[in-house]
Amino acid sequence: LDAADYGLAITLAGSPQQGIEVLSNALKYGENTAKTRQNLAYAFALKGDWRSARLVAAQDLSADQIDAR
């Protein structure tokens, strides 16, 4: 199980802060992929941190796509 999937699983299991930590560490240590970034944005959104979610999502999506998602 890669870190992007593991972080998302933890988030969906009800621990978004722990998911954010896993996903942030994955990015920090070289797993800088769109999948990891989008899972991190989703984790921030589920935590209620909309500002951080938008900032992370903006790395891969245009502004109109972010609003739609």
Residue pairs with C-beta under 8 A, 6 or more apart in sequence:
1 9
2 31
3 22
3 23
3 25
3 26
3 31
3 36
4 23
4 26
4 31
4 33
4 35
4 36
4 39
5 39
6 22
7 19
7 20
7 22
7 23
7 26
7 36
7 39
7 40
7 43
8 19
8 23
8 39
8 42
8 43
9 19
10 18
10 19
10 22
11 18
11 19
11 20
11 39
11 42
11 43
11 46
12 19
12 46
16 43
16 44
16 46
16 47
17 47
19 39
19 43
20 40
20 43
20 44
20 47
23 36
23 39
23 40
23 43
24 40
26 36
27 36
27 37
27 40
34 60
37 56
37 57
37 59
37 60
38 56
38 57
38 60
40 56
41 52
41 53
41 54
41 56
41 57
42 53
44 50
44 52
44 53
44 56
45 53
54 66
57 66
57 69
58 66
61 69
